[in-house]
Amino acid sequence: MTTTKDGEFHSLGLTLGYRYDDSPVIAGARPARPAANDTYRPDAAPGGRRPHFELDGESLYDRLGRELSLVGDLTRPAAAEFAKAAAALGVPLEVVGVAASDCAARFEAGLVLVRPDQHVAWRGDHVDDAARVLRTATGSAP
C-alpha cells in the first residue's frame, strides 16, 4: 500500500504543476510542457502556476494583490497600458516591479498577469489591447 500511494503523496507535478490551458480566463495560452507526476518545472506560460522566488528577501507571493497582479519590468510601455486599462475598467490591479533580467529568466517575458489563484493569465513583452486581456482574465470578455 505504501508503495502504491507514494507517487500520490510525493508528486509536486500534480500539486504545483496543475495547469488551466483551456480556461476561458487565460489569454494567449499554449500547450503545457509534459511532465511526470513527480517532476515540477516552474513555467510562467499562461495557464500555469507562476514561478516562486524572493524579492529582497520576501516571497513574491507576499507582494501580490488580492485580485490580479501585474509582475515584471515596469519600464515596459505595456505596464502603463495595463494600469490605465485597469483603472478605466475598475479592475483592482497590484503592480509589482521585478528586474528585467529576472523577468527574462523566470517568465520568458517582460510581464506576467497573475490571477488570485497564483496562475498566470497572460504574459508578454507588449500588449495590443490591455483592456481586452483584463476583461478576459476577469471573465467579463464579451
N, C-alpha and C positions, 0 to 999 in steps of 0.2 A: 504494500500500500504506500509506504513512504517513497519508494522509487517512482511509483506512478504519479504521485502528487508533487514530486519535487519540481517538475517543469512548470507546474501551475503557480507555485509559490515563489519561484526564483525566475521570473520572466519579466524583466524590465521592458522588453519589446512589447509585451501585451499591456503593461501598465502605463508606461510613458510613451510608447510608440503608437498609440491609437491615433488614427487619422480620420478626418472628415472630408475626403477629397471630393465627394459628390454632393456636398451640402449646398443648398441654395444661398447660404450666407457667406460663402467663400468666393472671393474674386481672384480669378487667374490661377485656379488650382491646376496641378499637374499630377500625373500618376506617382504614387508613393514608391520609394525605393523598397525593394523586397528585403525583408529581414527575418531572421529566425526569431522565435518567441523569446529566446534568452539573450538576444542581441538588441541593443538600443544604440542607434546612432542619431544624435540630435540633428535635426534638419528644419530649417526655417521656411520650408516650402509651404504655401498656403494650404491649410487643412491639417497641418501637423502642429504638435506642441512646440512652442517657442523654446529655443535653447536656453538653458540656465547658465548664468555666470554672474560674477560680482562686479559691481561698480564702486570703486573707492571703499572696498571692504563691506559693502552692503549688497544683499541679494537683489538682483534685478526685479524679482517678484515684489519686493517691498517698495519699489519705486513706481510700480504700475498703478493706474487708477482703478476705481471700482467698475468702470464701464470699459470703453475702448481706450487703448493706449497706442500712441504712435511712438515707436522707438527707433532711434538711429541718428544719422548725421543731420542735425537740424539746420545746417547751412544749405542744404539742398532746397531748391525752389518748391519742390513737392511738399515739404514740411509746412511751409507757409500756406500752400493751397489747401492742405488738409485742415489746418487750424481755421482758416477763413470759412471753408465749407461747413465745418462742424459748428461754428458759431452761427452761421446762417440757418442751419437745419435744427439748431437746438440740441445737438448731439454732444453729450459730455465726452471730452477727449483729453486725456492726460498726455503730455508731451515729455518724453524722456530722451535727453541727449546722450549719445554714445559716440566715441571717437570713430572717425571714418575708417581707420584700419581695423578696428574691432567689428564694425558693420560688415566689411568685406569678408573677413574671416569667419564670422559667426552666422551671418544672414545671407551671404552671397548676393547682397543688395544693400543699398544705402539706407533704406527704411523698411520697417515692418509695422503693420497694423495688427495689434493683438486684441483678441476678444477677452471678455471677463473670465472665460474658462481656460485661459492661457494658450489657446490655439491661434495660429496666425490666420488672419482673414485676408491679408493682401501683403505683398512685398514688391519692392521695385526701387528704381533709381529716379524715375519720374512718373507722373500720373497724368493721364489725359483728362479725366473727369473725377476729381476727388469727391464731389457730392454723390456721384453715382456709386463709387466704391463704398462710401459711408452708408448710403441707403441699402446697398446690398448686404453689408456687414450687420446692419441693424434689422434686416428683414423687412424693410419698408420700400424696397425697389418696386417700381410699377410692373 
